[in-house]
Amino acid sequence: MMHVQAVSSTALKLVQSMKRDWMQTGRRPSGICGAALFIASHIHGIEKTKREIISVSRSACAGGR
């Protein structure tokens, strides 16, 4: 469970950095979430495929759609 908190915290920091640098402008939220999760998981040594990240980010970021 510790890895989940570390990865989500890092992903959140990455998204905040993307916002500061205007990198999220014109992009879909699920894409931003997916990119941040993919990078954060690799930073913490958790090797996930892009396909795995896509399946998680689409469902998690879709929220109330």
PQR file with spaces between the fields and no chain letter, atoms N, CA, C, O and H, PARSE charges and radii, in Angstrom:
ATOM       1  N    MET     1       0.820   -1.194    0.000 -0.4000 1.5000
ATOM       2  CA   MET     1       0.000    0.000    0.000 -0.0000 2.0000
ATOM       3  C    MET     1       0.864    1.259    0.000  0.5500 1.7000
ATOM       4  O    MET     1       0.425    2.319   -0.446 -0.5500 1.4000
ATOM       5  N    MET     2       2.078    1.140    0.495 -0.4000 1.5000
ATOM       6  CA   MET     2       2.968    2.291    0.544 -0.0000 2.0000
ATOM       7  C    MET     2       3.330    2.759   -0.855  0.5500 1.7000
ATOM       8  O    MET     2       3.494    3.955   -1.096 -0.5500 1.4000
ATOM       9  H    MET     2       2.435    0.279    0.857  0.4000 1.0000
ATOM      10  N    HIS     3       3.456    1.800   -1.789 -0.4000 1.5000
ATOM      11  CA   HIS     3       3.790    2.164   -3.166 -0.0000 2.0000
ATOM      12  C    HIS     3       2.677    2.980   -3.807  0.5500 1.7000
ATOM      13  O    HIS     3       2.942    3.904   -4.576 -0.5500 1.4000
ATOM      14  H    HIS     3       3.322    0.828   -1.594  0.4000 1.0000
ATOM      15  N    VAL     4       1.445    2.642   -3.496 -0.4000 1.5000
ATOM      16  CA   VAL     4       0.305    3.355   -4.085 -0.0000 2.0000
ATOM      17  C    VAL     4       0.342    4.821   -3.686  0.5500 1.7000
ATOM      18  O    VAL     4       0.133    5.698   -4.524 -0.5500 1.4000
ATOM      19  H    VAL     4       1.229    1.891   -2.872  0.4000 1.0000
ATOM      20  N    GLN     5       0.604    5.094   -2.421 -0.4000 1.5000
ATOM      21  CA   GLN     5       0.669    6.477   -1.945 -0.0000 2.0000
ATOM      22  C    GLN     5       1.840    7.221   -2.563  0.5500 1.7000
ATOM      23  O    GLN     5       1.714    8.389   -2.932 -0.5500 1.4000
ATOM      24  H    GLN     5       0.774    4.382   -1.740  0.4000 1.0000
ATOM      25  N    ALA     6       2.965    6.555   -2.675 -0.4000 1.5000
ATOM      26  CA   ALA     6       4.150    7.201   -3.239 -0.0000 2.0000
ATOM      27  C    ALA     6       3.944    7.520   -4.714  0.5500 1.7000
ATOM      28  O    ALA     6       4.279    8.615   -5.167 -0.5500 1.4000
ATOM      29  H    ALA     6       3.067    5.606   -2.375  0.4000 1.0000
ATOM      30  N    VAL     7       3.394    6.572   -5.464 -0.4000 1.5000
ATOM      31  CA   VAL     7       3.171    6.783   -6.894 -0.0000 2.0000
ATOM      32  C    VAL     7       2.123    7.867   -7.110  0.5500 1.7000
ATOM      33  O    VAL     7       2.305    8.737   -7.962 -0.5500 1.4000
ATOM      34  H    VAL     7       3.122    5.683   -5.097  0.4000 1.0000
ATOM      35  N    SER     8       1.031    7.829   -6.355 -0.4000 1.5000
ATOM      36  CA   SER     8      -0.020    8.836   -6.536 -0.0000 2.0000
ATOM      37  C    SER     8       0.476   10.224   -6.143  0.5500 1.7000
ATOM      38  O    SER     8       0.105   11.212   -6.777 -0.5500 1.4000
ATOM      39  H    SER     8       0.883    7.122   -5.664  0.4000 1.0000
ATOM      40  N    SER     9       1.300   10.310   -5.115 -0.4000 1.5000
ATOM      41  CA   SER     9       1.856   11.594   -4.711 -0.0000 2.0000
ATOM      42  C    SER     9       2.783   12.156   -5.791  0.5500 1.7000
ATOM      43  O    SER     9       2.730   13.344   -6.107 -0.5500 1.4000
ATOM      44  H    SER     9       1.601    9.508   -4.601  0.4000 1.0000
ATOM      45  N    THR    10       3.625   11.299   -6.347 -0.4000 1.5000
ATOM      46  CA   THR    10       4.523   11.726   -7.413 -0.0000 2.0000
ATOM      47  C    THR    10       3.734   12.125   -8.655  0.5500 1.7000
ATOM      48  O    THR    10       4.052   13.122   -9.303 -0.5500 1.4000
ATOM      49  H    THR    10       3.667   10.333   -6.090  0.4000 1.0000
ATOM      50  N    ALA    11       2.703   11.347   -8.986 -0.4000 1.5000
ATOM      51  CA   ALA    11       1.864   11.665  -10.146 -0.0000 2.0000
ATOM      52  C    ALA    11       1.183   13.016   -9.967  0.5500 1.7000
ATOM      53  O    ALA    11       1.090   13.799  -10.913 -0.5500 1.4000
ATOM      54  H    ALA    11       2.444   10.537   -8.459  0.4000 1.0000
ATOM      55  N    LEU    12       0.712   13.286   -8.770 -0.4000 1.5000
ATOM      56  CA   LEU    12       0.069   14.572   -8.486 -0.0000 2.0000
ATOM      57  C    LEU    12       1.059   15.724   -8.657  0.5500 1.7000
ATOM      58  O    LEU    12       0.709   16.768   -9.208 -0.5500 1.4000
ATOM      59  H    LEU    12       0.788   12.650   -8.002  0.4000 1.0000
ATOM      60  N    LYS    13       2.281   15.538   -8.190 -0.4000 1.5000
ATOM      61  CA   LYS    13       3.308   16.568   -8.362 -0.0000 2.0000
ATOM      62  C    LYS    13       3.627   16.785   -9.840  0.5500 1.7000
ATOM      63  O    LYS    13       3.858   17.913  -10.273 -0.5500 1.4000
ATOM      64  H    LYS    13       2.565   14.690   -7.742  0.4000 1.0000
ATOM      65  N    LEU    14       3.638   15.697  -10.608 -0.4000 1.5000
ATOM      66  CA   LEU    14       3.885   15.818  -12.048 -0.0000 2.0000
ATOM      67  C    LEU    14       2.767   16.601  -12.736  0.5500 1.7000
ATOM      68  O    LEU    14       3.036   17.443  -13.593 -0.5500 1.4000
ATOM      69  H    LEU    14       3.450   14.780  -10.256  0.4000 1.0000
ATOM      70  N    VAL    15       1.521   16.328  -12.364 -0.4000 1.5000
ATOM      71  CA   VAL    15       0.387   17.052  -12.950 -0.0000 2.0000
ATOM      72  C    VAL    15       0.470   18.531  -12.584  0.5500 1.7000
ATOM      73  O    VAL    15       0.217   19.390  -13.429 -0.5500 1.4000
ATOM      74  H    VAL    15       1.303   15.644  -11.668  0.4000 1.0000
ATOM      75  N    GLN    16       0.818   18.836  -11.344 -0.4000 1.5000
ATOM      76  CA   GLN    16       0.969   20.229  -10.932 -0.0000 2.0000
ATOM      77  C    GLN    16       2.066   20.917  -11.740  0.5500 1.7000
ATOM      78  O    GLN    16       1.928   22.078  -12.127 -0.5500 1.4000
ATOM      79  H    GLN    16       1.023   18.139  -10.658  0.4000 1.0000
ATOM      80  N    SER    17       3.143   20.201  -11.987 -0.4000 1.5000
ATOM      81  CA   SER    17       4.229   20.754  -12.796 -0.0000 2.0000
ATOM      82  C    SER    17       3.769   20.988  -14.233  0.5500 1.7000
ATOM      83  O    SER    17       4.115   21.998  -14.846 -0.5500 1.4000
ATOM      84  H    SER    17       3.255   19.258  -11.673  0.4000 1.0000
ATOM      85  N    MET    18       2.990   20.051  -14.765 -0.4000 1.5000
ATOM      86  CA   MET    18       2.456   20.209  -16.122 -0.0000 2.0000
ATOM      87  C    MET    18       1.558   21.450  -16.204  0.5500 1.7000
ATOM      88  O    MET    18       1.585   22.184  -17.193 -0.5500 1.4000
ATOM      89  H    MET    18       2.708   19.231  -14.268  0.4000 1.0000
ATOM      90  N    LYS    19       0.780   21.668  -15.171 -0.4000 1.5000
ATOM      91  CA   LYS    19      -0.107   22.849  -15.154 -0.0000 2.0000
ATOM      92  C    LYS    19       0.711   24.132  -15.120  0.5500 1.7000
ATOM      93  O    LYS    19       0.398   25.090  -15.827 -0.5500 1.4000
ATOM      94  H    LYS    19       0.759   21.072  -14.368  0.4000 1.0000
ATOM      95  N    ARG    20       1.759   24.153  -14.302 -0.4000 1.5000
ATOM      96  CA   ARG    20       2.612   25.341  -14.216 -0.0000 2.0000
ATOM      97  C    ARG    20       3.259   25.658  -15.559  0.5500 1.7000
ATOM      98  O    ARG    20       3.422   26.824  -15.918 -0.5500 1.4000
ATOM      99  H    ARG    20       2.014   23.374  -13.728  0.4000 1.0000
ATOM     100  N    ASP    21       3.624   24.620  -16.292 -0.4000 1.5000
ATOM     101  CA   ASP    21       4.301   24.794  -17.576 -0.0000 2.0000
ATOM     102  C    ASP    21       3.339   24.805  -18.761  0.5500 1.7000
ATOM     103  O    ASP    21       3.772   24.775  -19.912 -0.5500 1.4000
ATOM     104  H    ASP    21       3.492   23.673  -16.000  0.4000 1.0000
ATOM     105  N    TRP    22       2.033   24.848  -18.484 -0.4000 1.5000
ATOM     106  CA   TRP    22       0.980   24.882  -19.512 -0.0000 2.0000
ATOM     107  C    TRP    22       1.000   23.654  -20.413  0.5500 1.7000
ATOM     108  O    TRP    22       0.528   23.723  -21.549 -0.5500 1.4000
ATOM     109  H    TRP    22       1.680   24.872  -17.549  0.4000 1.0000
ATOM     110  N    MET    23       1.529   22.545  -19.940 -0.4000 1.5000
ATOM     111  CA   MET    23       1.598   21.333  -20.758 -0.0000 2.0000
ATOM     112  C    MET    23       0.253   20.632  -20.858  0.5500 1.7000
ATOM     113  O    MET    23       0.052   19.828  -21.768 -0.5500 1.4000
ATOM     114  H    MET    23       1.912   22.490  -19.018  0.4000 1.0000
ATOM     115  N    GLN    24      -0.670   20.911  -19.950 -0.4000 1.5000
ATOM     116  CA   GLN    24      -1.957   20.230  -19.948 -0.0000 2.0000
ATOM     117  C    GLN    24      -2.972   20.925  -20.836  0.5500 1.7000
ATOM     118  O    GLN    24      -4.043   20.370  -21.083 -0.5500 1.4000
ATOM     119  H    GLN    24      -0.507   21.564  -19.210  0.4000 1.0000
ATOM     120  N    THR    25      -2.673   22.115  -21.323 -0.4000 1.5000
ATOM     121  CA   THR    25      -3.610   22.896  -22.127 -0.0000 2.0000
ATOM     122  C    THR    25      -3.944   22.162  -23.418  0.5500 1.7000
ATOM     123  O    THR    25      -3.050   21.788  -24.178 -0.5500 1.4000
ATOM     124  H    THR    25      -1.803   22.565  -21.122  0.4000 1.0000
ATOM     125  N    GLY    26      -5.231   21.960  -23.660 -0.4000 1.5000
ATOM     126  CA   GLY    26      -5.692   21.310  -24.873 -0.0000 2.0000
ATOM     127  C    GLY    26      -5.609   19.797  -24.851  0.5500 1.7000
ATOM     128  O    GLY    26      -5.835   19.155  -25.877 -0.5500 1.4000
ATOM     129  H    GLY    26      -5.956   22.265  -23.043  0.4000 1.0000
ATOM     130  N    ARG    27      -5.294   19.221  -23.724 -0.4000 1.5000
ATOM     131  CA   ARG    27      -5.173   17.763  -23.630 -0.0000 2.0000
ATOM     132  C    ARG    27      -6.311   17.204  -22.782  0.5500 1.7000
ATOM     133  O    ARG    27      -6.873   17.898  -21.934 -0.5500 1.4000
ATOM     134  H    ARG    27      -5.111   19.742  -22.891  0.4000 1.0000
ATOM     135  N    ARG    28      -6.629   15.975  -23.019 -0.4000 1.5000
ATOM     136  CA   ARG    28      -7.695   15.313  -22.255 -0.0000 2.0000
ATOM     137  C    ARG    28      -7.191   14.972  -20.859  0.5500 1.7000
ATOM     138  O    ARG    28      -6.033   14.590  -20.689 -0.5500 1.4000
ATOM     139  H    ARG    28      -6.173   15.411  -23.707  0.4000 1.0000
ATOM     140  N    PRO    29      -8.059   15.109  -19.862 -0.5600 1.5000
ATOM     141  CA   PRO    29      -7.642   14.776  -18.490  0.2800 2.0000
ATOM     142  C    PRO    29      -7.134   13.346  -18.341  0.5500 1.7000
ATOM     143  O    PRO    29      -6.188   13.098  -17.593 -0.5500 1.4000
ATOM     144  N    SER    30      -7.755   12.406  -19.048 -0.4000 1.5000
ATOM     145  CA   SER    30      -7.300   11.017  -18.929 -0.0000 2.0000
ATOM     146  C    SER    30      -5.881   10.854  -19.472  0.5500 1.7000
ATOM     147  O    SER    30      -5.115   10.031  -18.970 -0.5500 1.4000
ATOM     148  H    SER    30      -8.523   12.607  -19.655  0.4000 1.0000
ATOM     149  N    GLY    31      -5.531   11.630  -20.488 -0.4000 1.5000
ATOM     150  CA   GLY    31      -4.168   11.582  -21.022 -0.0000 2.0000
ATOM     151  C    GLY    31      -3.153   12.142  -20.049  0.5500 1.7000
ATOM     152  O    GLY    31      -2.058   11.601  -19.893 -0.5500 1.4000
ATOM     153  H    GLY    31      -6.153   12.299  -20.895  0.4000 1.0000
ATOM     154  N    ILE    32      -3.530   13.237  -19.393 -0.4000 1.5000
ATOM     155  CA   ILE    32      -2.652   13.835  -18.377 -0.0000 2.0000
ATOM     156  C    ILE    32      -2.462   12.864  -17.218  0.5500 1.7000
ATOM     157  O    ILE    32      -1.342   12.649  -16.756 -0.5500 1.4000
ATOM     158  H    ILE    32      -4.420   13.675  -19.520  0.4000 1.0000
ATOM     159  N    CYS    33      -3.566   12.280  -16.753 -0.4000 1.5000
ATOM     160  CA   CYS    33      -3.487   11.302  -15.656 -0.0000 2.0000
ATOM     161  C    CYS    33      -2.633   10.108  -16.053  0.5500 1.7000
ATOM     162  O    CYS    33      -1.787    9.652  -15.284 -0.5500 1.4000
ATOM     163  H    CYS    33      -4.476   12.455  -17.129  0.4000 1.0000
ATOM     164  N    GLY    34      -2.861    9.611  -17.253 -0.4000 1.5000
ATOM     165  CA   GLY    34      -2.108    8.445  -17.714 -0.0000 2.0000
ATOM     166  C    GLY    34      -0.619    8.713  -17.805  0.5500 1.7000
ATOM     167  O    GLY    34       0.193    7.898  -17.365 -0.5500 1.4000
ATOM     168  H    GLY    34      -3.548    9.981  -17.878  0.4000 1.0000
ATOM     169  N    ALA    35      -0.257    9.854  -18.375 -0.4000 1.5000
ATOM     170  CA   ALA    35       1.162   10.196  -18.501 -0.0000 2.0000
ATOM     171  C    ALA    35       1.815   10.328  -17.128  0.5500 1.7000
ATOM     172  O    ALA    35       2.918    9.829  -16.903 -0.5500 1.4000
ATOM     173  H    ALA    35      -0.916   10.516  -18.732  0.4000 1.0000
ATOM     174  N    ALA    36       1.125   11.001  -16.221 -0.4000 1.5000
ATOM     175  CA   ALA    36       1.675   11.190  -14.876 -0.0000 2.0000
ATOM     176  C    ALA    36       1.823    9.851  -14.147  0.5500 1.7000
ATOM     177  O    ALA    36       2.833    9.617  -13.483 -0.5500 1.4000
ATOM     178  H    ALA    36       0.230   11.407  -16.404  0.4000 1.0000
ATOM     179  N    LEU    37       0.828    8.977  -14.266 -0.4000 1.5000
ATOM     180  CA   LEU    37       0.908    7.669  -13.612 -0.0000 2.0000
ATOM     181  C    LEU    37       2.014    6.805  -14.217  0.5500 1.7000
ATOM     182  O    LEU    37       2.725    6.104  -13.497 -0.5500 1.4000
ATOM     183  H    LEU    37       0.008    9.167  -14.805  0.4000 1.0000
ATOM     184  N    PHE    38       2.153    6.860  -15.529 -0.4000 1.5000
ATOM     185  CA   PHE    38       3.189    6.074  -16.202 -0.0000 2.0000
ATOM     186  C    PHE    38       4.580    6.503  -15.745  0.5500 1.7000
ATOM     187  O    PHE    38       5.417    5.667  -15.406 -0.5500 1.4000
ATOM     188  H    PHE    38       1.576    7.429  -16.113  0.4000 1.0000
ATOM     189  N    ILE    39       4.817    7.809  -15.740 -0.4000 1.5000
ATOM     190  CA   ILE    39       6.126    8.325  -15.330 -0.0000 2.0000
ATOM     191  C    ILE    39       6.371    8.046  -13.847  0.5500 1.7000
ATOM     192  O    ILE    39       7.453    7.600  -13.466 -0.5500 1.4000
ATOM     193  H    ILE    39       4.137    8.488  -16.016  0.4000 1.0000
ATOM     194  N    ALA    40       5.366    8.310  -13.016 -0.4000 1.5000
ATOM     195  CA   ALA    40       5.521    8.108  -11.572 -0.0000 2.0000
ATOM     196  C    ALA    40       5.782    6.643  -11.231  0.5500 1.7000
ATOM     197  O    ALA    40       6.608    6.347  -10.367 -0.5500 1.4000
ATOM     198  H    ALA    40       4.487    8.672  -13.326  0.4000 1.0000
ATOM     199  N    SER    41       5.090    5.731  -11.897 -0.4000 1.5000
ATOM     200  CA   SER    41       5.320    4.307  -11.607 -0.0000 2.0000
ATOM     201  C    SER    41       6.743    3.892  -11.969  0.5500 1.7000
ATOM     202  O    SER    41       7.366    3.115  -11.245 -0.5500 1.4000
ATOM     203  H    SER    41       4.419    5.972  -12.599  0.4000 1.0000
ATOM     204  N    HIS    42       7.251    4.399  -13.070 -0.4000 1.5000
ATOM     205  CA   HIS    42       8.628    4.066  -13.455 -0.0000 2.0000
ATOM     206  C    HIS    42       9.649    4.726  -12.533  0.5500 1.7000
ATOM     207  O    HIS    42      10.700    4.145  -12.261 -0.5500 1.4000
ATOM     208  H    HIS    42       6.745    5.030  -13.658  0.4000 1.0000
ATOM     209  N    ILE    43       9.356    5.929  -12.052 -0.4000 1.5000
ATOM     210  CA   ILE    43      10.246    6.585  -11.084 -0.0000 2.0000
ATOM     211  C    ILE    43      10.410    5.720   -9.841  0.5500 1.7000
ATOM     212  O    ILE    43      11.501    5.629   -9.277 -0.5500 1.4000
ATOM     213  H    ILE    43       8.503    6.402  -12.273  0.4000 1.0000
ATOM     214  N    HIS    44       9.312    5.081   -9.417 -0.4000 1.5000
ATOM     215  CA   HIS    44       9.329    4.269   -8.197 -0.0000 2.0000
ATOM     216  C    HIS    44       9.667    2.799   -8.465  0.5500 1.7000
ATOM     217  O    HIS    44       9.541    1.955   -7.578 -0.5500 1.4000
ATOM     218  H    HIS    44       8.426    5.155   -9.876  0.4000 1.0000
ATOM     219  N    GLY    45      10.095    2.503   -9.691 -0.4000 1.5000
ATOM     220  CA   GLY    45      10.539    1.144  -10.000 -0.0000 2.0000
ATOM     221  C    GLY    45       9.426    0.148  -10.224  0.5500 1.7000
ATOM     222  O    GLY    45       9.657   -1.059  -10.162 -0.5500 1.4000
ATOM     223  H    GLY    45      10.198    3.189  -10.411  0.4000 1.0000
ATOM     224  N    ILE    46       8.230    0.623  -10.482 -0.4000 1.5000
ATOM     225  CA   ILE    46       7.097   -0.257  -10.752 -0.0000 2.0000
ATOM     226  C    ILE    46       6.873   -0.243  -12.257  0.5500 1.7000
ATOM     227  O    ILE    46       6.347    0.724  -12.809 -0.5500 1.4000
ATOM     228  H    ILE    46       8.042    1.604  -10.533  0.4000 1.0000
ATOM     229  N    GLU    47       7.271   -1.309  -12.903 -0.4000 1.5000
ATOM     230  CA   GLU    47       7.188   -1.384  -14.364 -0.0000 2.0000
ATOM     231  C    GLU    47       5.765   -1.744  -14.779  0.5500 1.7000
ATOM     232  O    GLU    47       5.310   -2.864  -14.548 -0.5500 1.4000
ATOM     233  H    GLU    47       7.698   -2.094  -12.454  0.4000 1.0000
ATOM     234  N    LYS    48       5.083   -0.818  -15.376 -0.4000 1.5000
ATOM     235  CA   LYS    48       3.737   -1.024  -15.909 -0.0000 2.0000
ATOM     236  C    LYS    48       3.753   -0.710  -17.397  0.5500 1.7000
ATOM     237  O    LYS    48       4.473    0.183  -17.844 -0.5500 1.4000
ATOM     238  H    LYS    48       5.452    0.092  -15.564  0.4000 1.0000
ATOM     239  N    THR    49       2.966   -1.439  -18.147 -0.4000 1.5000
ATOM     240  CA   THR    49       2.878   -1.163  -19.580 -0.0000 2.0000
ATOM     241  C    THR    49       1.941    0.020  -19.806  0.5500 1.7000
ATOM     242  O    THR    49       1.143    0.379  -18.940 -0.5500 1.4000
ATOM     243  H    THR    49       2.382   -2.164  -17.784  0.4000 1.0000
ATOM     244  N    LYS    50       2.057    0.605  -20.972 -0.4000 1.5000
ATOM     245  CA   LYS    50       1.161    1.706  -21.311 -0.0000 2.0000
ATOM     246  C    LYS    50      -0.284    1.233  -21.329  0.5500 1.7000
ATOM     247  O    LYS    50      -1.187    1.971  -20.935 -0.5500 1.4000
ATOM     248  H    LYS    50       2.705    0.313  -21.676  0.4000 1.0000
ATOM     249  N    ARG    51      -0.503    0.020  -21.779 -0.4000 1.5000
ATOM     250  CA   ARG    51      -1.856   -0.539  -21.817 -0.0000 2.0000
ATOM     251  C    ARG    51      -2.457   -0.640  -20.408  0.5500 1.7000
ATOM     252  O    ARG    51      -3.635   -0.335  -20.216 -0.5500 1.4000
ATOM     253  H    ARG    51       0.230   -0.580  -22.099  0.4000 1.0000
ATOM     254  N    GLU    52      -1.662   -1.060  -19.435 -0.4000 1.5000
ATOM     255  CA   GLU    52      -2.140   -1.141  -18.048 -0.0000 2.0000
ATOM     256  C    GLU    52      -2.493    0.247  -17.516  0.5500 1.7000
ATOM     257  O    GLU    52      -3.520    0.428  -16.862 -0.5500 1.4000
ATOM     258  H    GLU    52      -0.705   -1.307  -19.592  0.4000 1.0000
ATOM     259  N    ILE    53      -1.643    1.210  -17.799 -0.4000 1.5000
ATOM     260  CA   ILE    53      -1.886    2.579  -17.348 -0.0000 2.0000
ATOM     261  C    ILE    53      -3.130    3.146  -18.009  0.5500 1.7000
ATOM     262  O    ILE    53      -3.929    3.814  -17.353 -0.5500 1.4000
ATOM     263  H    ILE    53      -0.808    1.062  -18.330  0.4000 1.0000
ATOM     264  N    ILE    54      -3.304    2.891  -19.293 -0.4000 1.5000
ATOM     265  CA   ILE    54      -4.474    3.398  -20.012 -0.0000 2.0000
ATOM     266  C    ILE    54      -5.756    2.864  -19.400  0.5500 1.7000
ATOM     267  O    ILE    54      -6.714    3.617  -19.227 -0.5500 1.4000
ATOM     268  H    ILE    54      -2.655    2.348  -19.826  0.4000 1.0000
ATOM     269  N    SER    55      -5.796    1.587  -19.070 -0.4000 1.5000
ATOM     270  CA   SER    55      -7.020    1.015  -18.506 -0.0000 2.0000
ATOM     271  C    SER    55      -7.346    1.632  -17.148  0.5500 1.7000
ATOM     272  O    SER    55      -8.519    1.814  -16.822 -0.5500 1.4000
ATOM     273  H    SER    55      -5.018    0.974  -19.211  0.4000 1.0000
ATOM     274  N    VAL    56      -6.343    1.950  -16.367 -0.4000 1.5000
ATOM     275  CA   VAL    56      -6.558    2.566  -15.063 -0.0000 2.0000
ATOM     276  C    VAL    56      -6.937    4.035  -15.215  0.5500 1.7000
ATOM     277  O    VAL    56      -7.876    4.503  -14.572 -0.5500 1.4000
ATOM     278  H    VAL    56      -5.390    1.801  -16.632  0.4000 1.0000
ATOM     279  N    SER    57      -6.222    4.754  -16.049 -0.4000 1.5000
ATOM     280  CA   SER    57      -6.461    6.198  -16.150 -0.0000 2.0000
ATOM     281  C    SER    57      -7.809    6.510  -16.790  0.5500 1.7000
ATOM     282  O    SER    57      -8.448    7.494  -16.417 -0.5500 1.4000
ATOM     283  H    SER    57      -5.458    4.373  -16.571  0.4000 1.0000
ATOM     284  N    ARG    58      -8.247    5.712  -17.725 -0.4000 1.5000
ATOM     285  CA   ARG    58      -9.564    5.956  -18.336 -0.0000 2.0000
ATOM     286  C    ARG    58     -10.681    5.803  -17.323  0.5500 1.7000
ATOM     287  O    ARG    58     -11.599    6.622  -17.283 -0.5500 1.4000
ATOM     288  H    ARG    58      -7.728    4.913  -18.028  0.4000 1.0000
ATOM     289  N    SER    59     -10.616    4.766  -16.507 -0.4000 1.5000
ATOM     290  CA   SER    59     -11.685    4.545  -15.533 -0.0000 2.0000
ATOM     291  C    SER    59     -11.583    5.510  -14.359  0.5500 1.7000
ATOM     292  O    SER    59     -12.602    5.998  -13.870 -0.5500 1.4000
ATOM     293  H    SER    59      -9.871    4.100  -16.540  0.4000 1.0000
ATOM     294  N    ALA    60     -10.360    5.790  -13.899 -0.4000 1.5000
ATOM     295  CA   ALA    60     -10.191    6.656  -12.731 -0.0000 2.0000
ATOM     296  C    ALA    60     -10.454    8.127  -13.052  0.5500 1.7000
ATOM     297  O    ALA    60     -11.019    8.849  -12.231 -0.5500 1.4000
ATOM     298  H    ALA    60      -9.533    5.394  -14.296  0.4000 1.0000
ATOM     299  N    CYS    61     -10.053    8.565  -14.223 -0.4000 1.5000
ATOM     300  CA   CYS    61     -10.194    9.979  -14.583 -0.0000 2.0000
ATOM     301  C    CYS    61     -11.550   10.290  -15.176  0.5500 1.7000
ATOM     302  O    CYS    61     -11.938   11.455  -15.258 -0.5500 1.4000
ATOM     303  H    CYS    61      -9.594    7.978  -14.890  0.4000 1.0000
ATOM     304  N    ALA    62     -12.272    9.274  -15.589 -0.4000 1.5000
ATOM     305  CA   ALA    62     -13.598    9.521  -16.175 -0.0000 2.0000
ATOM     306  C    ALA    62     -14.560   10.001  -15.099  0.5500 1.7000
ATOM     307  O    ALA    62     -15.469   10.782  -15.380 -0.5500 1.4000
ATOM     308  H    ALA    62     -11.957    8.327  -15.522  0.4000 1.0000
ATOM     309  N    GLY    63     -14.368    9.546  -13.891 -0.4000 1.5000
ATOM     310  CA   GLY    63     -15.177   10.010  -12.761 -0.0000 2.0000
ATOM     311  C    GLY    63     -16.653    9.880  -12.987  0.5500 1.7000
ATOM     312  O    GLY    63     -17.176    8.768  -13.060 -0.5500 1.4000
ATOM     313  H    GLY    63     -13.630    8.911  -13.663  0.4000 1.0000
ATOM     314  N    GLY    64     -17.351   11.017  -13.101 -0.4000 1.5000
ATOM     315  CA   GLY    64     -18.800   11.016  -13.177 -0.0000 2.0000
ATOM     316  C    GLY    64     -19.368   11.077  -14.583  0.5500 1.7000
ATOM     317  O    GLY    64     -20.522   11.465  -14.770 -0.5500 1.4000
ATOM     318  H    GLY    64     -16.926   11.920  -13.042  0.4000 1.0000
ATOM     319  N    ARG    65     -18.580   10.703  -15.563 -0.4000 1.5000
ATOM     320  CA   ARG    65     -19.085   10.756  -16.949 -0.0000 2.0000
ATOM     321  C    ARG    65     -20.115    9.718  -17.223  0.5500 1.7000
ATOM     322  O    ARG    65     -20.629    9.638  -18.338 -0.5500 1.4000
ATOM     323  H    ARG    65     -17.643   10.388  -15.411  0.4000 1.0000
